[in-house]
Amino acid sequence: MEIMDNLEISETGNFEDLMGLFAKNGLEISEEDPVPTDIVKGWKAELVGRLIGGCVLSLREGDYIIDGIAVEQDYRSTMLGSKLLATALDEAKKRGADSVYLVAKAPGFFRKQGFSTIEREEAPIFFECFSCPQYLKNCFPEVMKYVITK
């Protein structure tokens, strides 16, 4: 499926909607959780006014992270996830970042985008999943890093 002409990607300050999208698409975020206060920017992808994708870039303890990215199931083969991620990486680069981190449930996608898996010990300690009771029991995410070339 190709991305339709009437798809719009834009910045958003409505992070509650993005958190709902993330939770609906399997990210371990509850719609009841408070919106993180370290968000740099968020982007939404809408198709005829319907939210079908989103991405959040945060700055935590001096490190940039993709704090959530999701695309509705029916639109995952449209390159929308790649476009949202590229938008966030471009923003991090504009802000002078050397690298961007994330915790991936779909590491294959992120590897195709230039991310590399790193050891937990190499990762910033701000990832909440390390303290989650499901971590390494029935959830096996990979910590990944993208190195920004200047």
Secondary structure, DSSP 8 states (H G I E B T S, - for coil): ----TTEEEEEE--HHHHHHHHHHTT-S--TTS---TTEEEEEEEEETTEEEEEEEEEEETTEEEEEEEEE-GGGTTTTHHHHHHHHHHHHHHHTT-SEEEEEESSHHHHHHTT-EE--GGGS-TT-GGGGSTTBTTTB--EEEEEE---
